[in-house]
Amino acid sequence: MTATVLKHVEKTLATGDLKPGNRLPTERDLAAVTGVGRAAVRAALQDLEFRCIVLHHVGRGTLSPRTRPPSPTALPTCPAPPRSWPHAWF
């Protein structure tokens, strides 16, 4: 189930449909588009955040990175969070 969401978000980022720095659709919208439950969407977004492909910020939503996502073969390296954000990357 989470694989469906992962593929959808990664495809959206790779094709440029979602520009760097933009918000991802809400969990509810992603669940509707991919046909999976919100729990699966939440797990997929956590996985993407762990791999530094997206950033979740409470009150702002889940954001695409300001740079292109790393290639699947590259080792993940998270950039430092902006100083205005009170939390670190998870």
N, C-alpha and C positions, 0 to 999 in steps of 0.2 A: 504494500500500500504506500509506504513512504517513498519507494522508488519512483512511483508515478509522479509524485509531487517534485521530487528531486530533479527528474528529467525535465519536467515542465518549467521549473524555475531556471535551471541551467540553460535550457534551450532559449528561453525568453531573454536571458542575459547575453547569450552568445550571438543571437540574431540581431541584437541592438533594439529590440522592441521595448526594452526597459533601459533607459539611459542611466549612466553613472550618477549616483546621488539621489535618484528617485526612490519613492516608496514602492514596495511590493504591494500587491493586492492584499486585502485583509485575509485572515485565516478563513473566515466564512466564504469569501469569494473564491479563494484557492480551492476550498473543499468542493464548492459547486462546480468549478471548471474541471477539476480532475476526477470528481466522482468518488472521493474518499471522505472519511470522517475528519472532524477538526483535530482529533487527537493525532491522527496520522500526519496532518499538515503541520501541527505544532512540533512533532518529532522530526519531521523533515527540515523545518526551519532551524531547529536547534542544531541539527547535523550540519547544515549549510553555514551556520554561524561558527560552529566549532572549526570548520575548514576555512574560515575567513572569506567566505564567498558573499555573505551578507552580514549586516550588523543590525542587531535588535536594540532599540532604545525605547525604554518605557516612556509612554506619552507621545512618542513620535512615530512609532511603528517600526517595521523592518525595512531597512534601506539597502539599496544595491551599493556596491563599493564605488568609490570615486574613480577607481582604475579598473581595467578589465580583470575578470576573474583569472586566477592562475590556471595554467594548463593542467589537465588531469594527472600528468606525469611529474609535475613540479612539486617540490616539497612546500607545504603551506607555510607562509610567513605573514603574520598579521602586522599591518602598519600600526604605529602608535595612534591611539585615539586622539581626536581633537581636544585641545585643552579645555574647551568650554563644556565638555561632556564629563559628568561627575563619576562615570564608571569606566572600567577597563574592558577590553575585549574579553569575552568568556571563552 
